[in-house]
Amino acid sequence: MKKTPVFLDSLVTDMLRLRAICPFSWRVFQFRPISCEPLIIQMNKCTDEEQIFDFIERNKAILSEKQVGCAFDMLWKLQKQKTSLLKNVEDVRDHPQFLTLHNLATNKFKLMNDDTLVNVLHITQQFDIKLLSEFSSCLADQHLYFSPLMGKIADIVHRNLETTQDLSSLSVLMVNISSLISRHFQQQLVNKTELLFDTTDSSEVNVATRITRFLRNIKYCYQPLLEKCNNVFLSNVDQLDLDSISKILRLYKFLQFNSFEFIMMAKKKLTEMIPLCNHPASFVKLFVTLGPIAGPEEKKQLKSTLLLMSEDLTGEQALAVLRAMEDMESRNSHLIKRVTSVLHKHLDSYKPLELLKITQALTFLHFQRKEFSAKLRELLLSYLKISFIPTEVSFLVYAISLLPSPHLDEVGISRIEAVLPQCDLNNLSSFATSVLRWIQCDHMYLDSITGKQLKLLQKLDHYGRQRLQHSNSLDLLWEELKYVRGNTFPESLLEETIATLQHFVDEINYINVVEIASFISNTDYLSTLLLDRIASVAVQQIEKIHPFTILAIILPFSTLNYDPPQRDEFFGTCVQHLNSYLGILDPLMLVYLGFSLATLQYFPEDLLKSIFNIEFLSRLDSQLESIGVMNGAQQQIYKMLAEVLGGINCVKASVLTPYYHTVDFECILDKRKKPLPYGSHNTALGQLPEMPWEPNTEIVGSRLPPGAERIALEFLDSKSFCRNIPHMKGKFAMKKRHLEILGYRVIQISQFEWNSMALSTKDARMDYLRERIFGEVKS
């Protein structure tokens, strides 16, 4: 095969790059000579390549871009009619007059349309993957991801994928065409990439980064390929700078891919950069990247340095810092005040999605400033009144619902109603969450707004059921469900969604089982039919399931406290599949796996040995467990317990046990069932408890007297139970078992019972507590 002349290699890419810097559309002004059409008519009469080239030679001084394009169109049309397409294309490129056509095309390309440029691509190149990747990058630089040209490139890649061996060029193409390709083609590219990783030198950091970007673009956390990319990053640490580490961590976060080794490496490398970043732009990037993974000392250093630079932040940098503080769970009041002052100055310049991010972050950080919230609400409402895109309307409404006085006026409600027919399940779920928040936020307004809100909820329910009923396969249904957060899904839609999933239960397989299991875990909805199918798929198709996804498969059984019929076979198969990977699992994932299996009373020996291993424990970061402030019901029970037991010193709140379970309330009865007082250092409401059973938890003057018993009182809210039935979830059942092993008599008080009509008065509740503690009602 003859080699393509060098000048052809750069023709199309040069054309696209010149188009990219053109300050206006090249199709707005198209000046043509008066004789344009007659020349095209003459060209259309040509019957072979020689006639076309002869025509070009005679008229090269007066040809317009349309006539040059017509020449390429005619040449490609003639080639497609011949049997040996590749050979004839080579003959055309070797023709003496082709250089003339090439030069004319270079001069006229800015006014050519996409179809003609596709034909230029066909004629001038041999589908060389390197040249094709450069061509696609030119289009990507112009943000032409959805252009016909990019579609043609995707088609070329698809037809030549089997013979492609250049992973570097393929990775470029994968990123650039990812917005256009089908799910089946996505999987073909993933399979090809995995094959090339194993058979070629794929140690380049840029190649691994592009592959990870591709997986992000198609929203596919494919563990085997991510692990290969991760190994490339870890093997080339010296090539990673702040920009590359930042990019990789963002990709990992989006894909929910955890690599303990990479995070430790990144943390060490980024910490060394702290003294070197003395400009706001570079330091903000360092703060955003290092902050969420930094230790206490590094975080303190980052915050103090940023405070000094805060006045020089741009609006974009201030938003980045705020979101990083949300990730860091940092409520440094001085830094928040400085950052929000910058945000306030630039508030008018932020786009709707950025306003949502600001609202979410400030809500999480408990920032409240009336003037700022009012301005934010005003901007969100102004965007809502002109928005017509369902997704944008949904997140604007959600942002408004997070602010004080979140209620919408008639215009806002009508805007929601207008987009409902175009909404997917994710949008509908978001709207429902916002409406429910309005209803719960301020009861003073209920009389005037309940009717409108209930009517809106009914419409949301109607459109949600309609979309579920129109789903004719699990794949189509999952395209909508995969973006829905199960724990915020409205009750009415959740039941219908589970019923629809049950209808497609036979379509659950090794490809989608992990996603379905994760969704069920988040819904807190116990469906034995779906869980039994998940267990069956895991047992029968375990070899096709990646070991690192085993935790996600086990999690719904642990969360919902459910044993499938083939319990031992299911858990045994899962653990066996994971055994050879125990040494390289992320430490937190390994601990969480052990915890999940423990809730199910399943204790595999190899897993326990891996956890209780000195080498493993040295890798495990120390974790601080924070205890939140008590809710209203707990405060109420605490006061009543003090009355029932004879004083505040006879009940202890937030007790930390040797298993590091936190007991809501503890009291001690002697052998005659009389309450015994604690020491003077009782834990106050909402404070962190002392270390497990410190001296202040003991009875004054001694430990537990003979015949005495410790009583643990646990208040179980709605999150302690499955959403559809009053079935206690796994971790709360396990906690009860552990407390009983420690010698506690455990009294669990469910929210449903405490708030029932039978316990609607204080006297009834006092009698209830006496009966549960002492075994008899005291009047």
N, C-alpha and C positions, 0 to 999 in steps of 0.2 A: 504494500500500500504506500502510495506517495505521501510525502510529508506536506502538510499544509504550509504555504508560505507564511513567514513570520508576520507580515503586515496584516494577514487575515486574523491572526490570533487576537489582535487588539482592536479590530474594527468595531465590533458590536459593543464591547465594554467602553471604548472611547466615546462612541455615540451616546451611550446612556449617561456617562459622566458629564458630558457637555450639556445634555438635556437637564441634568440635575441642577446645574448652576444657572440655567436660563431664568431670568427674573420674572417671567410671566409665561403663561401657557403657550406652547409653540403652535397651538391650533387656533388661537384667537385671530391672528392676522395671517392669512394665507394668500400672498400675492402671486398670481400666475400670469403668464403671457396670454395674450388674446388667442394665440394659435394652439392653446393647450389641448382642447378636445380633438381637433383634427389629427394631431400627432398621436394621441392615444388610439384613435380609430385606425390609423395606419399601423401602429404597433400590434394591435389585436389581430391584424391580418397575417402576421408572421406565423409560419408553420413549423419552424425549427430554430435551434439556438443560433445558427449562423446568420439567419435573417435578422434576429434580434440584435446580435452584436454589431452587424453591419449598420443597422438603423442607428444604434447608439453612437457609433463612430462618426456617422454623417451629421448627427444633430446634437453632439455633446455640448456645443456652445450655448444652446438655447433650451435645453431640457430643464423642466421644473421638477420639484420634489415628487409631484404626483406622477409624472412620466417615468422618473427613476424608479419609484415604487412599483409602477405598472410593469417595468422591465423585470424586476425581481419576481413579481407575481406570475408573469408569463413563464419565466425560467423554471420556477418551482412547479407550476402546473404541468409543464412539459416533462419534467423529471418524474413526477408521480405516475405518468402514463407509461413509463418504461419498466421493463422487468428488473434490470439491475440498477436499483436506485442509487446505491452508494457509489458504484463505478461511474455512473453518468454525472453525479454531483461533482466527483473528482475531475472529470473531463471539463465541466463548466468552469471550475476554479482554475484549471490549467490553460484556459483559452487566452490567447494574447490580448484580447480586448477586455478581459475581466478586470484588469487593473484600472482601466478607464471607468468601468461601472463602479468599482470600489471607491475611486476618488470622488465620483459624482455623489455617491451615497453618503460619504463623509461630509460633503459640503451641504447636502440637502436634508440630512436626517432629522433636524429639529422639527420639521413640519410633517414628517411621516406619521401615519397612524399605527396603532399597535399591531393590526393584522399584517401590514406590510413589514414591520420590524420582525415579526415572527418568521416571515419568509426569508428576510435577510439572514436571520439566525440559521435557518435550514441550509441556505446556500453557502454561507461563508464558513460554517464550522462542521466538524465531523462528530458532533455530540460529545466532544472531549469533556470529561466531567470537571476538570480543573477550569476550563474556559466557561463552562456552564455555571459553575459556582460563582465565578467573578461576575458573570452577567446577572445572576440573581441578586448579588450583593449591590450592584448598581441600582436595581429596582428597589431593593430594600432601603437604600440610602434616600430614595425619593418617597418612601412610605407607600410604594405601589404593591403592597402585599396581596391585594385582591384584583390586580389588573389581569387582563387576558394573557399578557405576556408571562406573568408568574404562573398562571394556570397551564400554559403551554410547557413551561419548564418542568412543572410537577408531572405532567404527562410524559415528558421525555425521561425523567428520572424513573418513573414507574416502569416504562418499557425497557429500560436498560439496567434495572436494579440487580438482576441476577448476575450480570457480568462485571458489576462495579467492584473495584478492589481498593480504591483510594478513599480511606476513611476520613482523612482531613477534608477533602473537597466535599464528600458526602455529608459531613457534619454541618458544613456551611449551608448546603442546599436544604438539609432537614429543618434548620432553624427558619430559613427564609420561606419555605413552602408550607410550614406547619399550619398556617391559618386556613389552607385550602383543601387539605387532603382528608379522605374518609378515615373512619376508625380502622377499617381493614388495612388500608395502606399504612396507617400509623404503626400498626402491629408488625407489618412486613418490614418497615424501616427499623423498628426496635430489634427484630430478629436478625436482620442483616448486620446491624451495628454490633450486636453481641457476638456474632460469628467473626466479624472482622477484628474485634477486640482480641479474640483468642488466636487469630492466625496471622496478624500483622503487628508491626511495631506501633503501638498506640499510646506511647508514653508522653505525648505532648499535652501540656496543661491546657492550652487553648482548645484542643480537640475535645478533651474531657469536659471542659466548661460548656462548649457548644452543645454537646450531647445532653448535659444536664439542663441546659436552657430549652432544648427541644422537649424533654420530658416535662418541664414546667409548662411550656406552651400548650402541650396536649393534655396537661393535668393528669399525668400518669406516673405514680410513684412505683416504678419498676425496680425492685430491690436489687436483683442481680446486676443490672447495668449501672445503677447508682453506686454499688459497692466497687465495681471496676473503676469508675471515675474517681471515687474517693481514694482508692489505692494510688492512682496517678497523682492526686494532689499531695498525699502523704509522702510519696517518693520524690517529690520535686518541691520541697518546702522552700528551698532557696529562691525559686522562681516566683513565689507568691508575695505580692506587695499588698498594700492597704486596699487598693481598688479590687484586686482579684479575690482577696479574702472576703471583702464586703459582698462582692457579687455572689460568691459561692454560698456564704451563710444565708443570704436572702433566698437563693434558690432552694437550699435545704429546708429553710423555714416554710416556704410555700408548699413544698412536697412532703413536709412532715417527716423528713428523713433525719435520723439521729446518728451521729458519729461522735462518740466520746473522744476518740483519738484526735479527730480533726479539731474539735472544739478546744481540747487542751493545747494542741499545737498553735491554733489561732490565738488563744488567750496569751500564751507566752510571747509569741511574735509581736502581737499588737501592744502588749504592755511595754515592750522595749521601745515602742514608737512614741510613747507619751511625751518624753522630753523633746522629741524631734519635731513635733507638730505645733508650730507656734503661729499659724495663720488660721483665722476662723473657718475657712472652707475645709482645710485638711483636718483640723481638730474636730469639727462637727462630724465629719465622716468617721473619724476614729471613735468619737463618743457613741455614735449610733451603732457602730459595729462591735466595739468592745464592751460597752455598757451592759447589755443583757447577759453576758457570759463572765463578767469580771467578778473578782472577789471583793470583799468589803473595803479593803485598803485602796484597791485600784478604783473602785467606784467613788470613794471619797476624794481621791486625787482628780478624777475626771470632773466631778461636780465643782470642786473649788476652782479649777482652771477655767471651766466654762463660765463660771460666774464673772470672772474678770473680763471675758470676751463678750458677754451677753449683749452689751450695748451696740456691738458691731455686727450682730446677726442680721441676715436678710430674712424676709418672710418665709422663703423656702427652707432656710436653715432652721429657723425657729420651729417650724412644723416638724421637721425631722427630729429635732431634739425632744419635742413634746412626745412624739410617738415612741422614741427610745425610752423616755422616762416611764411611759406606760408599760413597756416591756420589762423594764427594770423594777417596776412596782415602787418607784421612788417618789415620795411625797415631800421632797425638800421644798419647804414653803418659799424660801428666798429665791431659789432657782425658778420655781413655777411662776412666781410674781414677775421676775425679769422676762421670762420667755413669753408670758401672756401679754405683757406690755408691748412687746414686739409684734405679737400676733394681732393685737388690737389695732395697731397702726396700719397693718396690711390686710385687715379683714375683708375689705371691699375687693381685693384682687384675687381672693381664693375662689377656686371652682367648686361646684356642688360636692363632689366626692371629697375634696380636701376639707370642706366645712364639716362633713360627716366625721372625718377622722379627728378633727379638732374637738368636736362635741363628744365623741366616744372617749378620747383621752382625758379630757377635763372632767367628765363624769366619773371615770375610773379613779382619777387622782383627787376626787372630792373637792374640786375647785369651785368656789361659788363667789361670783361677783355680779351684782345685779345689772350694772351698766353693760358689762361684757355679754352676759346672757341675753339681754334685750336686743343688742345689736346683732348677735348671732341669730336669734330667732327672726328678726326682721329680714336678714339676708336669705335665710332658708325659705321663708314664706314668699319672698320675691321670686326666687328661683322656681318654687313649686307652682306659682301661678302661670308661668310660661313654659313649664316642662310638659312634654307629651310622651317621653320614653318611659315605659313601665318600670324598668330597673332604676332609673334616676328618680322617678316619683317615689318609688318604694323606699329608697335610702334617705331621701329628703324628709319624708314623713317619719321614718324611724328616728332621724336626728332630732326632729322637732319633739318627738315623744320623750326624748331623754332630758329635755330642758324643763325648768320650772314652768308651771302653767302650760302644759303641752297641748291643750285643746285646740282643734282646728275650727275655723269658721266655715260658712256655707261654701265659699269658693274652694277651700282646701278639700272638703269632703267631696264636692262635685268633681274635682280634679282626680281624686282616687277612683270614683265611680266611672269616670270617662275611660280610664286605662284598664279597668278590670277584665274586659273580654280578651285583651292581648297578654295578660299576665300568666306566667308559669307558676308552678307550685311554690317555688322559692319566693317570688314576689308576693304571692297570696299569703304565705306564712308570715312574711315580714309585716305586711299590712295588719294581719290579725294580731300579731304581737303588739304593734303600736296602739291599735284600738283598745286592746285589753289593758294596756298601760294607762291610757287616758281614763278608762273607767275606774281603775284602782287608785289613780293618783290623788284625786281630790274629790271626796264624797260630797262636798258642798254644792258641786255643780251637777250632781247626778240627776236631779229632778228635771232640769232644763235640757240636758243633752242625751240622756239615756236612750230615748226613742230613736234619735238619728244614729247613734252608735250601734244600737242593736240591729237596726235595719241594715247598716253597713256590714255588720258581722254576718247577717243572713246572706247578703249578696256574696261576700267572700266565701262562705260555706258552699253556696250554690255553684260558683265558678270552679272552686276546688274539686267538688264532687264530679263536675262535668269533665274536667281534665283527667281525673282518675278513671272515669268510665270510658273515656275515649282511648285509653292506653291499650294497645293490642299486643304488647310484648314487654318482657322485663327490661330489655335493653332500652326501649324508648322511655319507659317509666323511670328508669334509673338516671337517664340524662337530666331529668328534672330533680329527682330526689337527692342526687349526690351533693347538691349545693345547699340542701335544707339542713338546718341544725335541729336534730330530733328533739332536744330538750325544750325547744321553744315552739314546737309544732302545736297548733290549736287542737284541743281535745276532739272536737267533732271531725276534723280532717284526719287526725291521727288514726282513729278507729277505721275510717274508710280506706286509708292508705295501707294499713296492716291487712285489711281484707283483700285489697288488690294484690299485695305482695303474696298473700296466701294463694290467690288464684293462679299466680305464675310460679308457684313453689317448685314445680318440676324443672323450671329453667335456671334454678340456682345451681351453679357449677364451680369448678376450681377457679375460673376466671373472675367471677363476681362475688364469690362467697365472703371474701374479706371485707368488701365494701358493705355488703348486706349486714354482716355481723356487726360492723362498726355502727351502722345506722340504728340497729336494734338496741345496741348498748346505750346509745344516747337518748332513745325514746322512753326508756324505763317501762316499756310495754311488753308484758309476758305473753308471747305466742308460742305455745309448745309445738305447733305444727312447723313453724319456721325454724325454731331451734333444733328440732329433731332432724330436719332436712340439712341444716348446716353441719350437724354432727355426722350425718350419713355421708355427705360429700367429703368431709375431712377424712373419714375412715377409708372411703373407697378411692379417693383421688389424691392422697397425701403426697405422693411423689411429684405431683405437678404444682404443689403449693410451696411457696418459698418459706423456709424455716423462720425467717425474721417476722413473718406475718402471723405466726401461730398465736401470739398474745392476743391479737385482735379477734381471732376466731374463738378463743376461750373466754374472752372478756364478757360477752352477753350472758353466758352461763353463770359466771361469777357474780356479775352485777345483779342479775335477776334471781340468783339463788335457785338454779334449776339443774337437776340431773337428768340427762337424756336416758332413754331406755338402755342403750349400749354404753353406759357411763364409763366403766373401766376400760373398755376397748377404745373409746373415743379419746379419753385423757391419755391413756398409754400410748396410742398411736401418735398423738400430737407431741408428747414429751420425747418419745423415741426419735422422732423426726428432727428434733431440736438438739438432741444430746451432743452431737459432734460440734455444735456451734456455741456451746455454753461459754467456752473460754474467750470468745471474741464478741459476745453480746454487749451492748451498751449496759453499764452497771445498773442504771436506773430501770432499764427495761427488764433486766434479769430479776431485780428485787420485786418489781411490779408483777412479773410472771409468777414468782413464788407466792406473793401475797394473794393473787387471784386464785391460784390452785388451793391455797390454804383455806380460803373462804368456802371452797367446795370440799374440804376435808380430804384433799388428795396431796400426798407428800412424797413425791418421787425422790429416791435416794441420791441420784446423780445431781439433781438440781440443788438439793440441800447442801451437798458437799461443795458444790461450786460457789454457793452463796457464803457459807461459813468457812471460807478459805482466806488465809492471811493475805495472799497475793491479790485476791479479788477485793477484799475489804480495803486494801491500801489504794485501790483505784476508785473506790466509791466516795464521792464527795459527801462531806457532812451536811446534813439537812437540818434546817431550823423549822420547827413546826409552830405556826402561829395560831393562837386561839382568838376567835372573834368575840365581839361583845354579844351578850345574851339578847335573844329576841324577847318580845313582850310577854309571850306565854311563859318562858323560862323565868323571867323576873317575877311574874305572878306566882308561879309554883314555889320559887325560892322564899318569898315572903310568907306564903301559907305553910310551908314546911317549918319555918321558924316558929310559927304559932303552934302548929301541931306538936312539935318536938319540945317546946318549952323555952325557946330562946334562939337567937341568931348564932350563939356559940355551940349549938348542938347540930348544926348542919354546915357542911363544907361544900363550896362550889368549885367547879373546874379542877377536879382532882386528877393528877397524872399518875397512872399506875405503872408497875414494873414492865408491863407489855407496851408501855407508851400509848395506851388508850386513855382518852380523857373522859372521865365520868362527870356528867352534868352536876349531880349532887350526891354527896355521901353522908351517911349518918351511922352511928354505932349504937346498938342496943345491948344492954347487959343481959344476963341470963333470966332476969325477971321482966325483960322487954321494956326497960326504962332507958330513955336516951342518955348517953354520956357526953359531957362537954369536951370540946377540943381546947387546945392551947390558945394563946392570945393572938397568934399570927394567922388567923383565918384568911383565906384568899378572897379578895374583894371581887365583886362582879366585874367581868370583862377583863380582868388582869390575867397575865400568864401564870399558870400554876407552878408550884415549886417542883424540884426534881422528885421522881417517884418515891412516895412514902418517906419524905424527909421527916426529921424530928417533929416539925410543927403539925404533922398529921396524926401524931400519936395522942393517946389519952394522957391527960396531965398525970405525971408521976409514974406511968408504966406504959407498957405496950398493951396489946389487947388482953383484957382480963379473961380468966377461964369462963367459958360458957357464953361469952359475948359474940356478937356477929356484926360484920360490916354489911351495910346495905347500900347498893348503888341504884340510884333512881335516874333513869334515862328518859328524856322527852324525845319522842320520835315524831318529826314533822312529816309532811307529805313526801319529801324526798327520800324517806326511809323505806318507802313501799313502791311496788309497781304501780303504774298509772291506771291500769285497767281493773286490777283486783287488789284487795288488801293483803298482798303477799309480801312479807318482809324481804328486803334485798340482802344480798350475800354478806356484805361487810358488817352489817348490823347484827346479823345472826351469828357471825363469827365472833364479833365483839362480846356478845352475851356469853358464848362458850368460854372465851378467854377469861372473862371476869369471874365466872363460876369456878374455873380452875384455880383462880387466885383466892377463892374462898368467899367471894361476895354472894349475897342473895340479891339477885337482879330484879328490879321492878321497872318494867318498861311501860311508859304512859304514851299512848298514841294520840296524835293531834285530833284524830276523828272522835276518839272517846272523850277527850278533854273538852272539846267544843260541842259535844252532843247536847240535845235538849235535856237529857237526864242530869247533866252537870251544868245547868245553866245558871245556878246561883252559887254564891260563895259558900253557903252552908253545905250544899250538896258536894262541892269539891273538897271541902275540909273533911267531911265524912268519908269521901272516897279515898283520900290520902291516909286517913287513920286505918281504914279497912285494909289497904294494901300494905301498910307498914306494920301494924300491930295485929292484924288478923281479925279485928272486930271493930264495929262502929262505936265511936264514943260521941255522946251528945254533949 
